[in-house]
């Protein structure tokens, strides 16, 4: 997905966008609460069965390159990753804190609701300081499962070119 990141024109009625934005922000609050509480095995429940989850650099996203640091196609791949993280913690214990803001609804169509939100991911090592672990934005496509929103696609785009080598948890 190649997007002009400087500005994406809103293609939706402002009143409808405000309602969807509130719903998406509530989704983000629940999503982040699960990750921040270290309930990693619940994380795949936020996605559709055929969802795509990708973490990629801003440079690749701007060039429309699908290469990602993390790539999971389908909830089963996400579940495998979540179980591996939860049950084989081979890294220092830590607390994560997600902050999501500036949600924008880009469009709504039969294929879903497209949105973009900025995020900060803070990390506190149990025996260390709190640091900014990752900053960037989510480019999402949501769909409905009954009355609930589910992610059909989440592209996590990080801003920095140099990453810590301990990007373990979902973002």
Secondary structure, DSSP 8 states (H G I E B T S, - for coil): ----TT-----S-HHHHHHHHHHHHHHHHHHHHHHHTT-GGGGGGGEEEEEEEEEEEHHHHHTT----SEEEESHHHHHHHHHHHHH---S--EEEEEEEEEEEEEEEETTEEEEEEEEEEEEEETTS-EEEEEEEEEEEEEEEETTEEEEEEEEEEE--SS--TT--S--
